[in-house]
Amino acid sequence: MSEKHPINEEIGELAPPDRLMLTPGPSCLDPRIYRAMAAPLVGHVDPWFTNMMGDVQEMLRAVFRTQNRITFPISASGSGGIEAAVENSLESGDECIVCVNGAFSERMAIMAQRVPAKVICVEAPYGRVVDPQDVLRAGKGKKIKFVGLTHGETSSGIISRLEDYRAVADELGALLVVDTVATLAGVPLDVARQRIDICFSGTQKALSAPPGMAPITVNERVEELMRSRKEPVRSWYFDLTPTMSYWGKERTYHHTPPISLIYGLREALRLVLEEGLEARWERHSQNQQALVAGLEAMGLDLFVKNPADRLVTVTAVNIPAGVEDAAVRKQLLDEFNIEISGGLGPVKGKIWRIGLMGYSSQRANVLLLLAALEKTLLDQGLRLPAGAGVAAAIASYHHASRPATAGARK
Ligand SMILES: *Cc1c(COP(=O)(O)O)cnc(C)c1O
């Protein structure tokens, strides 16, 4: 007599809801990526797999725009990328500068402190960029190992101009370390031309791959630095040198990488290169412009005042007086299956963050969100000009110089 374990009846087959994720990650996945991830597992030193790893690295180099030998996806989320960048470039007692203007740049500073390094935080409030001249002043006369910053600060929807910090890092003789978790494949970036020494990202944002990997690339200057270290990297797992024996020519085991996720990343990179980086950047830009036009036409206020400082992949909008943060987000989720994000840290309860990243950055999604948000705000007691948001977005698309690719493929 076979007896079913009660668990089998209580816990049914996995059936996640069909959400539209308009958050600062994870973004929605193209169906091709789900198909790739369902492919059979092979071993991590199987010749087929070690050969396929090379394709992933080659495509990553194309997306980062670099020829760096050390370019591969770390088996960790975006935060693991920060950890690896910091741990491999700093030794205890080294001095570095971190430009802190939000939760993720603050995370970099905390990790650097734990090396332990002497960390100079040059700060700006949420929604503002750090003044490069402040960075220069803070580092003058000191032996600064690196200047670290977050290209797109997801916590406040702000973008920093890398050229300005590169110039300052040059003056200080320091490396430039850049977190591009929220920008890679969504915002113009060129690791070689912009001379970024260590650049890392995350897979679940504008790359639109599953979460759990942190692509990283480091140049020869950093390789040399890693060779001449006096003390070993504190973290065994994030030590790039042995990890590179696996991702390098030798393909020597270090740890078992997330094989199925790498399948997904491979397909995501194929999608990026098929679309073309420039076309992809343009698509992200057009969709954000339409979203911003819509939000403003609805009478909502953007958190980042200077349009040039706005991060294209994440739009931060002030929560209007009289409506409740959590209630609005809950209604969007329950009634429309749409997820947007609230604020972090000091802007919690003050802003919403709307992500238009990768596969989520589509015209249809912008129009749907504006309509759903209007209905939700109306229910929450806000008076709005009927249909104004959608109308402004339509006008924005109508006037866009060139139609962006839809982003949808079968
Ligand atoms: C999301 C994000 C991170 C953290 O990535 P996780 O995958 O959540 O660890 C780091 N930096 C930036 C800029 C991000 O947007």
The ligand as an ORCA input file, in Angstrom:
! r2SCAN-3c Opt
* xyz 0 1
  C      21.276     45.515     -7.469
  C      22.552     46.201     -7.290
  C      23.585     45.648     -6.523
  C      23.415     44.382     -5.726
  O      23.163     43.283     -6.506
  P      22.591     41.935     -5.834
  O      22.454     41.065     -7.029
  O      21.300     42.260     -5.169
  O      23.610     41.441     -4.887
  C      24.782     46.319     -6.454
  N      24.962     47.496     -7.085
  C      23.992     48.063     -7.812
  C      24.258     49.350     -8.508
  C      22.758     47.435     -7.947
  O      21.790     48.004     -8.663
*
